[in-house]
Structures are given as structure tokens and as C-alpha cells.
């Protein structure tokens, strides 16, 4: 029987020290923090993990580490995306060996929009890895950005795919379309895009969300309110976290790690991936956002405060 999967599944960041070396102690603390916050599961590695700047050896080693540290406390979804089919097999298989319950795999750009080839890829991958699969339908240039009709054709070609993570705009409309007359093998659709559209996605039938890892307790509270049918509480939670989601859309990994650093979970906000860096004004704006979260939730979001970064 395939495990039912749904709820809040943050994509774990890869934590580095200031030299760019992997900080396993920091990663372990983030895992423990997410689990203590009540998440339903974790995902690693994904786009928010900077997986494309990790070597294959690093990814394989970290998959084993994450699986061992999670130790069955929550559901573990392994990220096994690669343009090389044989690499995806190795990554998914490593996840299975580490206790993963499913493998999330982005549509390989190397195959292009060849629907027959994509269907054959996922069919072969699921059989070889021994894990049920989730198609990550990410937009170009990260993925192929398949239209809903194209995605349904891929799903119809194999029973190995049980979930989809839909990240193309408008996400809500695409989720509605995908769930209409869906293949029998499709158990559910997750929202992505950092959780920025979570209220619309859930209202349209998404079974869960895969945000970044800086605000898991808020996403957990939002999901609990959704499950209880408390729409006003869903909106309150969403509006409280929306300013961080907007900053995270711009600064991506750096924003996530800076919030985790300020909360005392990691020592460094270093990223290997390129992208915009926060300047003093951005840090001051983040402080204002976190102070408001403190006031609203009684939490300790801004404990470490601002310090100049590299």
C-alpha cells in the first residue's frame, strides 16, 4: 500500500559554514526544529536546498544523513531530480535506503517536452528505485513547465507517479484542472512556489504544501486551521507570514538562512548559490517583519538580531 501523504512538508536547506563547507550540525538542528514545530514531513534535497550546487557525492551523503537523523519521526521525501536519468535512479535509490517514503523528481530538461519519453522515464525510475514518485512540475528554466494536458499524458503513461508538486502560474487554476478527471493513480497534488499561494491551493483541493523552512510553525498552524475548516484562522496565519514569503521570493536561500540564523539555529547564512544579497536596508526591513511576528505570536523570531554579513 502506498502511504498517504499530505500536510506541511518544508524543503530543508543545506547549511554551510562561512567557508562554504557543509555544516551537518546546523542541518540537524533545522531538522529537529521543523519536526518539533509539528510538520508532517520534510523534503531533501530540493531547489530550496541549493541541490544544483552540490556534487552528486554530497547529495548522496546528505540524503543518508537526513534519513538517519529524521529516523522515521516524520515522512521523508527524497529529492532525486537530475537531467541524467541514471543519477535520478541513484538518488532515489539512496533515498529508499535512507528510509524515504517517496521520491520527488523534476521533469528532466534533457528530455524536453517529449511526453512518451517522460512517461517512460518515470515508469523506469519508479520501478528501479522502489519508491512511489512525485513529479515536480517546476517552471522554465528549472523544469519544463508542462501544461496540464501534457502532465496528465505523462501520468497516464505510468502508475509509478502518485503525486504532483505544481509550481507553474497560476498554481491554483492548474491544481483545479489537474484534479478534474484525474488519473486513478494520482493520490494528490501539492502546492509549491514557497507557499506564496497556499490559501488558493488548499481551497482548490491541494493535499499539502512544500514551503521553505524558515516558518514551519506558522504553516503548521495554517494547515491545522484549514483541516478544521477555520477559514478566518487560515487567513490570519497567511497574512502574518506573507511579508516573509515576499522577501523570500526575492532572496530565496539567503532569506531562509538569515531567519534561521537569527533564531539561533544555524551559525551562518552562507549560500553557495548566486543571487541577490541582503543589504543593510533589507536587514532592517526583515527586523521589522520579525518584530511584528513576535508581537503577533508571542514568539522569539528576532532573538539574534541583525549583524553584518559577508
Sine and cosine of phi, psi and omega as CSV:
sin_phi,cos_phi,sin_psi,cos_psi,sin_omega,cos_omega
0.00,0.00,0.68,-0.73,0.04,-1.00
-0.99,0.14,0.74,-0.68,0.01,-1.00
-0.88,0.47,0.70,-0.72,0.13,-0.99
-0.97,0.24,0.75,-0.66,-0.06,-1.00
-0.82,-0.57,0.72,-0.69,0.05,-1.00
-0.12,-0.99,0.23,-0.97,0.04,-1.00
0.96,-0.28,-0.54,-0.84,-0.08,-1.00
-0.99,-0.16,0.88,-0.48,-0.01,-1.00
-0.79,-0.61,0.99,0.11,0.03,-1.00
-0.89,0.45,0.58,-0.81,0.11,-0.99
-1.00,0.04,0.89,-0.45,-0.09,-1.00
-0.94,0.34,0.67,-0.74,0.13,-0.99
-0.98,0.19,0.44,-0.90,0.21,-0.98
-1.00,0.08,0.83,-0.55,-0.05,-1.00
-1.00,-0.06,0.73,-0.69,0.02,-1.00
-0.87,-0.50,0.37,-0.93,0.20,-0.98
-1.00,0.03,-0.05,-1.00,-0.09,-1.00
-0.92,0.40,-0.28,0.96,0.04,-1.00
-1.00,0.01,-0.11,0.99,-0.05,-1.00
1.00,-0.06,0.03,1.00,0.06,-1.00
-0.98,0.18,0.48,-0.88,-0.03,-1.00
-0.93,0.36,0.73,-0.69,0.00,-1.00
-0.95,-0.31,1.00,-0.06,-0.05,-1.00
-0.93,0.37,-0.56,0.83,0.03,-1.00
-0.89,0.46,-0.67,0.74,0.04,-1.00
-0.90,0.44,-0.67,0.74,0.03,-1.00
-0.89,0.47,-0.67,0.74,0.02,-1.00
-0.87,0.49,-0.64,0.77,0.01,-1.00
-0.92,0.40,-0.61,0.80,0.03,-1.00
-0.92,0.39,-0.65,0.76,0.05,-1.00
-0.87,0.49,-0.74,0.67,-0.02,-1.00
-0.89,0.46,-0.64,0.77,0.02,-1.00
-0.89,0.46,-0.71,0.70,0.00,-1.00
-0.89,0.45,-0.71,0.71,-0.02,-1.00
-0.91,0.42,-0.67,0.74,0.03,-1.00
-0.90,0.44,-0.42,0.91,0.02,-1.00
-0.97,0.22,-0.19,0.98,0.07,-1.00
0.99,-0.13,0.32,0.95,-0.01,-1.00
-0.90,0.43,0.41,-0.91,0.03,-1.00
-0.99,0.14,-0.40,0.92,0.00,-1.00
-0.10,-1.00,0.02,-1.00,0.05,-1.00
-0.71,-0.70,0.40,-0.92,0.02,-1.00
-0.84,-0.55,0.70,-0.71,0.08,-1.00
-0.29,-0.96,0.66,-0.75,-0.22,0.98
-1.00,-0.03,0.55,-0.83,0.08,-1.00
-0.80,-0.60,-0.21,-0.98,0.01,-1.00
-0.86,0.52,-0.63,0.78,0.00,-1.00
-0.95,0.33,-0.13,0.99,0.05,-1.00
-1.00,-0.06,0.05,1.00,-0.10,-1.00
0.84,0.54,0.63,0.78,-0.11,-0.99
-0.88,0.48,-0.46,0.89,-0.06,-1.00
-0.97,0.23,-0.08,1.00,0.12,-0.99
-0.92,-0.38,0.21,0.98,0.15,-0.99
-0.99,-0.15,0.59,-0.81,0.12,-0.99
-0.95,0.31,0.31,-0.95,0.05,-1.00
-0.86,0.51,-0.66,0.75,0.01,-1.00
-0.88,0.47,-0.66,0.75,0.04,-1.00
-0.90,0.44,-0.68,0.73,0.00,-1.00
-0.88,0.47,-0.71,0.70,-0.01,-1.00
-0.89,0.46,-0.69,0.73,-0.01,-1.00
-0.92,0.40,-0.64,0.77,-0.02,-1.00
-0.96,0.29,-0.54,0.84,0.10,-0.99
-0.87,0.50,-0.71,0.71,0.04,-1.00
-0.88,0.47,-0.66,0.75,-0.01,-1.00
-0.90,0.43,-0.74,0.68,-0.02,-1.00
-0.89,0.46,-0.72,0.70,0.02,-1.00
-0.85,0.52,-0.68,0.73,0.00,-1.00
-0.92,0.40,-0.61,0.79,-0.04,-1.00
-0.98,0.22,-0.59,0.80,0.09,-1.00
-0.89,0.46,-0.69,0.73,0.13,-0.99
0.80,0.60,0.63,0.78,0.08,-1.00
0.97,0.23,0.11,0.99,-0.03,-1.00
-0.93,0.36,-0.55,0.84,0.10,-1.00
-0.64,-0.77,0.12,-0.99,0.03,-1.00
-0.95,0.32,0.71,-0.70,-0.02,-1.00
-0.92,-0.40,0.86,-0.51,0.12,-0.99
-0.95,-0.30,0.85,-0.53,-0.01,-1.00
-1.00,0.03,0.69,-0.72,0.13,-0.99
-1.00,0.07,0.83,-0.56,-0.07,-1.00
-0.78,-0.62,0.58,0.81,-0.05,-1.00
-0.98,0.19,0.66,-0.75,0.07,-1.00
-0.22,-0.98,0.51,-0.86,0.13,-0.99
-0.96,0.27,-0.25,0.97,0.03,-1.00
-0.98,-0.18,0.87,-0.50,-0.08,-1.00
-0.86,0.51,-0.65,0.76,-0.03,-1.00
-0.91,0.42,-0.54,0.84,0.05,-1.00
-0.92,0.38,-0.66,0.75,0.04,-1.00
-0.87,0.50,-0.64,0.77,0.04,-1.00
-0.88,0.47,-0.72,0.70,0.00,-1.00
-0.88,0.47,-0.67,0.74,-0.03,-1.00
-0.93,0.37,-0.70,0.71,0.02,-1.00
-0.90,0.43,-0.64,0.76,0.02,-1.00
-0.91,0.42,-0.63,0.78,0.07,-1.00
-0.89,0.46,-0.62,0.79,0.06,-1.00
-0.89,0.45,-0.69,0.72,0.03,-1.00
-0.86,0.51,-0.67,0.75,0.01,-1.00
-0.92,0.39,-0.43,0.90,-0.02,-1.00
-1.00,-0.04,0.09,1.00,0.05,-1.00
1.00,-0.07,0.23,0.97,0.03,-1.00
-0.91,0.41,0.52,-0.86,-0.01,-1.00
-0.99,-0.11,-0.32,0.95,-0.02,-1.00
-0.30,-0.95,0.27,-0.96,0.03,-1.00
-0.84,-0.54,0.78,-0.62,0.07,-1.00
-0.99,-0.14,0.82,-0.58,-0.10,-1.00
-0.71,-0.70,0.86,-0.51,0.04,-1.00
-0.93,0.36,0.50,-0.87,0.07,-1.00
-0.86,0.51,0.87,-0.49,-0.10,-0.99
-0.92,0.39,0.82,-0.58,0.00,-1.00
-0.90,0.44,-0.46,0.89,-0.04,-1.00
-0.90,0.44,-0.44,0.90,-0.01,-1.00
-1.00,0.07,-0.33,0.94,-0.04,-1.00
0.90,0.44,-0.17,-0.99,-0.04,-1.00
-0.99,0.15,0.67,0.74,0.06,-1.00
-1.00,0.04,0.99,-0.17,-0.17,-0.99
-0.91,0.41,-0.60,0.80,0.04,-1.00
-0.91,0.42,-0.68,0.73,0.01,-1.00
-0.91,0.40,-0.62,0.78,0.02,-1.00
-0.92,0.40,-0.68,0.73,0.04,-1.00
-0.87,0.49,-0.68,0.74,0.02,-1.00
-0.92,0.40,-0.60,0.80,0.02,-1.00
-0.87,0.49,-0.78,0.63,-0.04,-1.00
-0.93,0.37,-0.59,0.81,0.05,-1.00
-0.88,0.47,-0.72,0.69,-0.01,-1.00
-0.92,0.38,-0.67,0.74,-0.03,-1.00
-0.89,0.46,-0.72,0.69,-0.02,-1.00
-0.89,0.46,-0.64,0.77,-0.01,-1.00
-0.92,0.40,-0.69,0.72,-0.05,-1.00
-0.95,0.30,-0.62,0.79,-0.08,-1.00
-0.99,0.15,-0.43,0.90,-0.03,-1.00
0.96,0.28,0.40,0.92,0.03,-1.00
-0.80,-0.60,0.58,-0.81,0.18,-0.98
-0.92,0.39,0.47,-0.88,-0.17,-0.99
-0.92,-0.40,0.43,-0.90,0.17,-0.99
-0.84,-0.55,0.81,-0.58,0.08,-1.00
-0.99,0.11,0.85,-0.53,0.13,-0.99
-1.00,-0.02,0.95,-0.30,-0.02,-1.00
-1.00,-0.07,0.98,0.22,-0.03,-1.00
-1.00,0.07,0.48,-0.88,0.00,-1.00
-0.95,0.30,0.29,-0.96,0.14,-0.99
-0.89,0.45,0.66,-0.75,0.19,0.98
-1.00,-0.09,-0.06,1.00,-0.03,-1.00
-0.93,0.38,-0.72,0.69,0.01,-1.00
-0.84,-0.54,-0.39,-0.92,-0.02,-1.00
-0.99,-0.12,-0.26,0.97,0.01,-1.00
0.86,0.52,0.76,0.65,-0.07,-1.00
-0.89,0.45,0.64,-0.77,0.16,-0.99
-0.93,0.36,0.35,-0.94,-0.09,-1.00
-0.86,0.52,-0.66,0.75,0.02,-1.00
-0.88,0.47,-0.64,0.77,0.05,-1.00
-0.91,0.42,-0.68,0.73,-0.01,-1.00
-0.89,0.46,-0.67,0.74,0.03,-1.00
-0.89,0.46,-0.57,0.82,0.04,-1.00
-0.91,0.42,-0.62,0.78,0.05,-1.00
-0.91,0.41,-0.69,0.72,-0.01,-1.00
-0.90,0.44,-0.58,0.82,-0.02,-1.00
-0.94,0.35,-0.30,0.95,-0.07,-1.00
-0.99,0.11,-0.19,0.98,-0.05,-1.00
-0.40,-0.92,0.54,-0.84,0.12,-0.99
-1.00,0.00,0.01,1.00,-0.06,-1.00
-0.96,0.29,-0.40,0.92,-0.02,-1.00
-1.00,-0.01,0.86,-0.51,-0.04,-1.00
-0.93,-0.36,-0.32,0.95,-0.02,-1.00
-0.63,-0.78,0.34,-0.94,0.11,-0.99
-0.77,-0.64,0.66,-0.75,0.22,-0.98
-0.96,-0.27,0.94,-0.35,-0.09,-1.00
-0.99,-0.14,0.85,-0.53,-0.08,-1.00
-0.79,-0.61,0.19,0.98,0.01,-1.00
-1.00,-0.05,0.56,-0.83,-0.03,-1.00
-1.00,0.10,0.58,-0.81,-0.19,0.98
-0.98,0.19,0.84,-0.54,-0.13,-0.99
-0.85,0.53,-0.70,0.71,-0.06,-1.00
-0.87,0.48,-0.72,0.69,0.01,-1.00
-0.87,0.48,-0.65,0.76,-0.02,-1.00
-0.92,0.38,-0.60,0.80,0.05,-1.00
-0.91,0.42,-0.70,0.72,0.04,-1.00
-0.85,0.52,-0.71,0.70,-0.03,-1.00
-0.91,0.41,-0.64,0.77,-0.02,-1.00
-0.93,0.37,-0.60,0.80,-0.03,-1.00
-0.98,0.21,-0.33,0.95,0.05,-1.00
-0.96,0.27,0.84,-0.54,-0.01,-1.00
0.80,0.60,0.76,0.65,-0.07,-1.00
-0.98,0.20,0.42,-0.91,0.08,-1.00
-0.88,0.47,0.54,-0.84,-0.04,-1.00
-0.88,0.48,-0.46,0.89,-0.04,-1.00
-0.97,0.24,-0.27,0.96,-0.06,-1.00
-0.99,0.13,0.92,-0.39,-0.06,-1.00
-1.00,0.06,-0.42,0.91,-0.02,-1.00
0.04,-1.00,0.22,-0.98,0.00,-1.00
-0.82,-0.58,0.73,-0.68,0.10,-1.00
-0.98,-0.18,0.52,-0.85,0.22,-0.98
-1.00,0.05,0.40,-0.92,0.03,-1.00
-0.74,-0.67,-0.77,-0.64,0.05,-1.00
0.78,0.63,0.59,0.81,0.09,-1.00
0.96,0.27,0.07,1.00,-0.04,-1.00
1.00,0.10,0.21,0.98,-0.07,-1.00
-0.94,0.35,-0.36,0.93,-0.06,-1.00
-0.86,-0.51,0.45,0.89,-0.19,-0.98
-0.88,0.48,-0.62,0.78,-0.06,-1.00
-0.90,0.43,-0.68,0.73,0.03,-1.00
-0.92,0.39,-0.65,0.76,-0.02,-1.00
-0.89,0.46,-0.72,0.70,0.00,-1.00
-0.91,0.41,-0.64,0.76,0.01,-1.00
-0.89,0.46,-0.45,0.90,-0.04,-1.00
-1.00,-0.08,0.07,1.00,0.12,-0.99
0.95,-0.32,0.12,0.99,0.09,-1.00
-0.87,0.49,0.61,-0.79,-0.01,-1.00
-1.00,0.01,-0.17,0.99,-0.03,-1.00
-0.07,-1.00,-0.06,-1.00,-0.03,-1.00
-0.63,-0.77,0.48,-0.88,0.02,-1.00
-0.80,-0.60,0.98,0.20,0.02,-1.00
-0.99,0.13,0.00,-1.00,0.21,-0.98
-0.96,0.29,0.00,-1.00,-0.24,-0.97
-0.97,-0.23,0.19,0.98,-0.10,-1.00
-0.99,0.11,-0.30,0.96,-0.05,-1.00
-0.71,-0.70,0.77,0.63,-0.10,-0.99
-0.90,0.44,-0.60,0.80,-0.05,-1.00
-0.90,0.43,-0.52,0.85,0.03,-1.00
-0.95,0.30,-0.66,0.75,0.04,-1.00
-0.91,0.41,-0.59,0.81,0.05,-1.00
-0.90,0.43,-0.69,0.72,0.04,-1.00
-0.89,0.45,-0.65,0.76,0.03,-1.00
-0.89,0.46,-0.70,0.72,-0.01,-1.00
-0.92,0.40,-0.63,0.78,0.04,-1.00
-0.89,0.45,-0.65,0.76,0.04,-1.00
-0.91,0.41,-0.64,0.77,0.05,-1.00
-0.88,0.47,-0.71,0.70,-0.01,-1.00
-0.90,0.43,-0.49,0.87,0.00,-1.00
-1.00,0.05,-0.04,1.00,-0.01,-1.00
0.96,0.27,0.37,0.93,-0.02,-1.00
-1.00,-0.09,0.99,0.13,-0.13,-0.99
-0.90,0.44,-0.62,0.78,-0.01,-1.00
-0.88,0.47,-0.63,0.78,0.03,-1.00
-0.94,0.35,-0.57,0.82,0.10,-1.00
-0.85,0.53,-0.74,0.67,-0.03,-1.00
-0.92,0.40,-0.62,0.78,0.02,-1.00
-0.88,0.47,-0.70,0.71,0.00,-1.00
-0.90,0.43,-0.68,0.73,-0.01,-1.00
-0.89,0.46,-0.72,0.69,-0.03,-1.00
-0.92,0.39,-0.47,0.88,0.02,-1.00
-0.94,0.35,-0.55,0.83,-0.08,-1.00
-0.99,-0.12,-0.18,0.98,-0.09,-1.00
-0.84,0.54,-0.65,0.76,0.03,-1.00
-0.86,0.51,-0.62,0.78,0.05,-1.00
-0.92,0.38,-0.65,0.76,0.01,-1.00
-0.87,0.50,-0.60,0.80,0.00,-1.00
-0.94,0.35,-0.65,0.76,0.07,-1.00
-0.92,0.40,-0.62,0.78,-0.02,-1.00
-0.91,0.42,-0.50,0.87,0.04,-1.00
-0.90,0.44,-0.47,0.88,-0.02,-1.00
-1.00,-0.01,-0.74,0.68,-0.17,-0.99
-0.98,-0.18,-0.14,0.99,0.14,-0.99
0.76,0.65,-0.85,-0.52,-0.11,-0.99
-0.85,0.52,-0.59,0.81,-0.06,-1.00
-0.91,0.41,-0.63,0.78,0.02,-1.00
-0.91,0.41,-0.74,0.67,0.01,-1.00
-0.82,0.57,-0.76,0.65,-0.08,-1.00
-0.94,0.33,-0.52,0.85,0.03,-1.00
-0.92,0.39,-0.65,0.76,0.06,-1.00
-0.90,0.43,-0.69,0.73,0.03,-1.00
-0.89,0.45,-0.61,0.79,0.03,-1.00
-0.91,0.42,-0.70,0.71,-0.01,-1.00
-0.89,0.45,-0.48,0.88,0.01,-1.00
-0.99,0.11,0.02,1.00,0.08,-1.00
0.99,0.15,0.24,0.97,-0.04,-1.00
-1.00,0.05,-0.53,0.85,0.02,-1.00
-0.75,-0.66,0.43,-0.90,-0.03,-1.00
-1.00,0.08,-0.45,0.89,-0.12,-0.99
-0.69,-0.72,0.57,-0.82,0.09,-1.00
-0.99,-0.16,0.35,0.94,-0.05,-1.00
-0.86,0.51,0.67,-0.74,0.15,-0.99
-0.81,-0.59,0.60,-0.80,0.15,-0.99
-0.99,0.16,-0.53,0.85,-0.05,-1.00
-0.94,0.34,0.54,-0.84,0.03,-1.00
-0.99,0.16,0.25,-0.97,0.02,-1.00
0.51,-0.86,0.07,-1.00,-0.03,-1.00
-0.88,0.48,0.62,-0.79,0.07,-1.00
-0.97,-0.24,0.51,-0.86,0.06,-1.00
-0.96,0.26,0.76,-0.65,0.12,-0.99
-0.99,-0.14,-0.08,-1.00,-0.08,-1.00
-0.86,0.51,-0.65,0.76,0.02,-1.00
-0.89,0.46,-0.63,0.78,0.04,-1.00
-0.91,0.42,-0.65,0.76,0.04,-1.00
-0.90,0.44,-0.63,0.78,0.02,-1.00
-0.92,0.40,-0.64,0.77,0.05,-1.00
-0.90,0.43,-0.66,0.75,0.05,-1.00
-0.88,0.47,-0.64,0.77,0.05,-1.00
-0.87,0.50,-0.67,0.74,0.02,-1.00
-0.89,0.46,-0.67,0.74,0.01,-1.00
-0.89,0.46,-0.72,0.69,-0.05,-1.00
-0.94,0.35,-0.57,0.82,0.06,-1.00
-0.90,0.44,-0.61,0.79,0.05,-1.00
-0.92,0.39,-0.60,0.80,0.07,-1.00
-0.90,0.44,-0.63,0.78,0.08,-1.00
-0.84,0.54,-0.73,0.69,-0.06,-1.00
-0.92,0.39,-0.58,0.81,-0.06,-1.00
-0.98,0.19,-0.59,0.81,-0.16,-0.99
-0.95,-0.32,-0.19,0.98,-0.08,-1.00
0.95,0.33,0.33,0.94,-0.04,-1.00
-1.00,0.04,-0.32,-0.95,-0.05,-1.00
-0.70,-0.72,0.82,0.57,-0.15,-0.99
-0.95,0.31,-0.49,0.87,-0.14,-0.99
-0.92,-0.38,0.49,0.87,-0.15,-0.99
-0.84,0.54,-0.69,0.72,-0.10,-1.00
-0.99,0.12,-0.29,0.96,0.03,-1.00
0.93,0.37,-0.19,-0.98,-0.05,-1.00
-0.99,-0.10,0.73,-0.68,0.24,-0.97
-0.72,-0.69,0.53,-0.85,-0.01,-1.00
-0.88,0.47,0.65,-0.76,0.02,-1.00
-0.93,-0.37,0.12,-0.99,-0.09,-1.00
-0.85,0.53,0.00,0.00,0.00,0.00
